Amino acid sequence: MSDNEQLGIRIMRRIQNVIHANTAELDAFDRPIGDGDHGTNMDRGFTAVLPKIEAQPDQSLAAVFKTTAMTLISTVGGAAGPLYGTGFLRISTAIVDLDDDHPRQVAAALTAALGGVQARGKATTGEKTMVDALAAAVDAANVAVEEGVDTVTVLERAAAAARAGMEATIPMRATKGRASYLGERSIGHQDPGATSSYLIIQAVADVVRDGPVNT
C-alpha cells in the first residue's frame, strides 16, 4: 500500500473520530435552527464509511473519496447526505492522482467540493450555511498556493479560514434551508453544517501535517 493510499484511510479515520467526538455539540448547534440531529447523522455516515474503505486498503485516494461520497449519500439523513456526498464526489474527480503539485491539488479539491455543494444546495456566502466555511477555506487555500507555500500550510490556512467562516455564521440571519424559516430567531446560532465542514477540513490538515505525504 502506498503512502497516498494509506493517507485516504487515515484521513477518513480521523474525520470519523472527530465527528464522533463532536456529535453532541453538532446536534446542540442544530437544535435551535434545524432538526437537532446533524451530528448524529454525520456520525452515522462516517461510521459507515470506515469498514468500506478499510475492506479495500489498496484503493487510490480518489477512490476513497468516491466511496465516502456514495456512502454518505446513502446513509446520512436530511440535506447533509446529498450535500456532503456531492462535495466528496467532486473531490474524487479533482484528485484522480496526486502529482508533485500537492498544494495546488489541495486547493483544486476544496474548490471542487465547494462547487459541488453550491450546485446541489443553491447556496452562496452570507446565507448561514456550510458554504460560509467552505468558501472561506477555498479563498485561503488559493491565496496560499499563489504564495508558494507547502501542502501542510495550505491546509492549515484553509482550516483556520473555515473556522473563521464558521464563527461568522453566528450573527447571520439564515436565508437558506430550514433555518431560514426562523427569520430573526436564527441570529445568534452557529450553523451546524459550517461547523462540521470546519471540523472535516481541520481533520485533514492534522493528518497531512502528521505525515507521511510528500509536499
Disulfide bonds with the S-S distance in Angstrom:
none
